[in-house]
Amino acid sequence: MQAVTIQTFGDPAGLAVVDLPAPVPAAGQVLIAVEAIGVSGADAMIRRGTLDGYGFRPGHVPGSEVAGVVTAVGDGVDGSWLGRRVWAFTGLGGGYAELALAPVEEILPLPGGLSAATAVTLGSSGVVAHFALAHAHFAAGESVLVRGAAGSIGITAVQVAASAGAGAVAVTTASARRGERLRELGATHVLDRAGRAGSVGPAGADAPDHYDVVLDIVAGPDLPAFLTRLARNGRLVAVGAIAGPPPVDFGMTLFAAFQRSWSFATFSADTVPVTDRQAVRTEQFAAAARGELRTVVHALLPLAQAASAHRSMDAGEVFGRIVLTPTGG
Ligand SMILES: NC(=O)c1ccc[n+]([C@@H]2O[C@H](COP(=O)([O-])OP(=O)(O)OC[C@H]3O[C@@H](n4cnc5c(N)ncnc54)[C@H](OP(=O)(O)O)[C@@H]3O)[C@@H](O)[C@H]2O)c1
C-alpha cells in the first residue's frame, strides 16, 4: 500500500511517499480502506520534531484520524463491521496511508449524507470543543472568547457556544476575512491575535473587555495576557499549545488577581471515557449531516501531497482543516 512516512523530522520535505506492506488487524482491531485523512496540528508538531519526547522514529506514519470502509477485522471483532463506512481514531499515527488500523472501540459508523472529508474534519475536533466547554462549566448567557478560532477545534467551539446560547462569542484571528467567516459561523466579535479590537475589521468594536470563559488553543507567551481578560469567577481552559508552552511564571497572573476568583485548567479529550466521546461524536455527525453543524475543509489533496499540506500548515494558510485522500479527491 502507499503511505507517507516522516523520513527526517523538521521541514515538510522530510515527508516521503513509500510502499509498505498492507497491515493486518490484530485482535480487537479493524482494517480500513481509507477515503479521507484529517491533517491536524498535532501531525505537524510530530513532523517538526516538537514531540520527540514521545519516542517517534524516522519511518513513522503520521495521522490519527481517517474515514473509509472496513475491509478486515481482527479476532473478537463483530464481522458485521465489514463493508461499513466509518470514522476512526488510529492513535498517534498510521493514518497517512491507503490502509489504516484502528481499535474497534475507536470507530464510528458514518451517517448517510456525511462525507468522509467532513467526518475527519469534525471527528476529533468536535469532541474537544464540546468537552472543553463543559470542562469550563460554560452556561447559557455567559460570554466566551475562543483564542485561535480559525482551526477545526475553534470553528466547532464557536458554533457549540453560539447554539448553546452564549451571551457573546468573541474570537481571535489574524485576518479580517477569517473573522467574517467566523461571524457567519456564530462569532459575535472579532479580535486580533493579541485580543485587540479594530485591527481585523469593525466587528470587534463593542467586544466585552472580560469573559466568563476563555477557550485557549494557542498558549505561548501571551497566555498571561488572556488570563487578564477573565471576568470575576472566569475560567480559562487551555486546549492546545500552538504557540508553545506559556511562561513558567504564568500562575503569578492568577495569584495577582486573587480576589477575582479566576480558574485555569488544561483539558485533554484523553480524559473523557471513549463511550462519552462516541456519544457526542454521534450527535455531532448527525447534526453535520443535517447541515446544523458546519465544518470547513480548507483543501482536499492527494495523499502524495502531504508535504504540501504541511507547508500550508506551517505558513499559517489553513482555515479549518486540510484533508488528504488516497484516491486523489
Ligand atoms: N486538548 C485536546 O484534547 C486536543 C486534541 C487535539 C488537538 N489538540 C491541540 O489543538 C491544537 C490544534 O488545534 P486546531 O487544529 O484547531 O488549530 P490550528 O488549525 O493548528 O490553529 C488554529 C488557529 O490558531 C491561530 N494561530 C496559529 N498560530 C498562532 C500564534 N502563534 N498565535 C496566535 N494564534 C495563532 C491561527 O489562526 P489565525 O492565523 O487566523 O490567527 C490558526 O488557524 C494543537 O495544539 C493540538 O495539540 C488538543
PDBQT file of the ligand as one rigid body, heavy atoms in Angstrom, charges set to zero:
ROOT
HETATM    1  N1  LIG A 401      -6.999  19.087  24.162  1.00  0.00    +0.000 N 
HETATM    2  C1  LIG A 401      -7.166  18.083  23.314  1.00  0.00    +0.000 C 
HETATM    3  O1  LIG A 401      -7.731  17.023  23.628  1.00  0.00    +0.000 OA
HETATM    4  C2  LIG A 401      -6.620  18.235  21.917  1.00  0.00    +0.000 A 
HETATM    5  C3  LIG A 401      -6.963  17.330  20.899  1.00  0.00    +0.000 A 
HETATM    6  C4  LIG A 401      -6.470  17.534  19.622  1.00  0.00    +0.000 A 
HETATM    7  C5  LIG A 401      -5.611  18.604  19.372  1.00  0.00    +0.000 A 
HETATM    8  N2  LIG A 401      -5.274  19.450  20.397  1.00  0.00    +0.000 N 
HETATM    9  C6  LIG A 401      -4.371  20.593  20.184  1.00  0.00    +0.000 C 
HETATM   10  O2  LIG A 401      -5.087  21.606  19.488  1.00  0.00    +0.000 OA
HETATM   11  C7  LIG A 401      -4.160  22.371  18.722  1.00  0.00    +0.000 C 
HETATM   12  C8  LIG A 401      -4.592  22.406  17.268  1.00  0.00    +0.000 C 
HETATM   13  O3  LIG A 401      -5.949  22.860  17.168  1.00  0.00    +0.000 OA
HETATM   14  P1  LIG A 401      -6.536  23.302  15.751  1.00  0.00    +0.000 P 
HETATM   15  O4  LIG A 401      -6.225  22.220  14.760  1.00  0.00    +0.000 OA
HETATM   16  O5  LIG A 401      -7.933  23.713  15.922  1.00  0.00    +0.000 OA
HETATM   17  O6  LIG A 401      -5.668  24.583  15.485  1.00  0.00    +0.000 OA
HETATM   18  P2  LIG A 401      -4.822  25.040  14.215  1.00  0.00    +0.000 P 
HETATM   19  O7  LIG A 401      -5.624  24.850  12.984  1.00  0.00    +0.000 OA
HETATM   20  O8  LIG A 401      -3.469  24.422  14.265  1.00  0.00    +0.000 OA
HETATM   21  O9  LIG A 401      -4.671  26.618  14.546  1.00  0.00    +0.000 OA
HETATM   22  C9  LIG A 401      -5.808  27.423  14.825  1.00  0.00    +0.000 C 
HETATM   23  C10 LIG A 401      -5.503  28.868  14.544  1.00  0.00    +0.000 C 
HETATM   24  O10 LIG A 401      -4.672  29.442  15.546  1.00  0.00    +0.000 OA
HETATM   25  C11 LIG A 401      -4.099  30.628  15.018  1.00  0.00    +0.000 C 
HETATM   26  N3  LIG A 401      -2.679  30.673  15.382  1.00  0.00    +0.000 N 
HETATM   27  C12 LIG A 401      -1.669  29.925  14.873  1.00  0.00    +0.000 A 
HETATM   28  N4  LIG A 401      -0.512  30.250  15.435  1.00  0.00    +0.000 NA
HETATM   29  C13 LIG A 401      -0.767  31.243  16.317  1.00  0.00    +0.000 A 
HETATM   30  C14 LIG A 401       0.042  32.015  17.205  1.00  0.00    +0.000 A 
HETATM   31  N5  LIG A 401       1.356  31.839  17.266  1.00  0.00    +0.000 N 
HETATM   32  N6  LIG A 401      -0.581  32.946  17.970  1.00  0.00    +0.000 NA
HETATM   33  C15 LIG A 401      -1.920  33.136  17.900  1.00  0.00    +0.000 A 
HETATM   34  N7  LIG A 401      -2.738  32.444  17.070  1.00  0.00    +0.000 NA
HETATM   35  C16 LIG A 401      -2.154  31.508  16.290  1.00  0.00    +0.000 A 
HETATM   36  C17 LIG A 401      -4.267  30.559  13.501  1.00  0.00    +0.000 C 
HETATM   37  O11 LIG A 401      -5.316  31.449  13.114  1.00  0.00    +0.000 OA
HETATM   38  P3  LIG A 401      -5.032  32.966  12.661  1.00  0.00    +0.000 P 
HETATM   39  O12 LIG A 401      -3.840  32.926  11.749  1.00  0.00    +0.000 OA
HETATM   40  O13 LIG A 401      -6.287  33.382  11.993  1.00  0.00    +0.000 OA
HETATM   41  O14 LIG A 401      -4.758  33.701  13.945  1.00  0.00    +0.000 OA
HETATM   42  C18 LIG A 401      -4.725  29.132  13.272  1.00  0.00    +0.000 C 
HETATM   43  O15 LIG A 401      -5.531  28.997  12.137  1.00  0.00    +0.000 OA
HETATM   44  C19 LIG A 401      -2.785  21.708  18.899  1.00  0.00    +0.000 C 
HETATM   45  O16 LIG A 401      -2.067  22.385  19.928  1.00  0.00    +0.000 OA
HETATM   46  C20 LIG A 401      -3.164  20.293  19.334  1.00  0.00    +0.000 C 
HETATM   47  O17 LIG A 401      -2.122  19.687  20.078  1.00  0.00    +0.000 OA
HETATM   48  C21 LIG A 401      -5.790  19.298  21.645  1.00  0.00    +0.000 A 
ENDROOT
TORSDOF 0
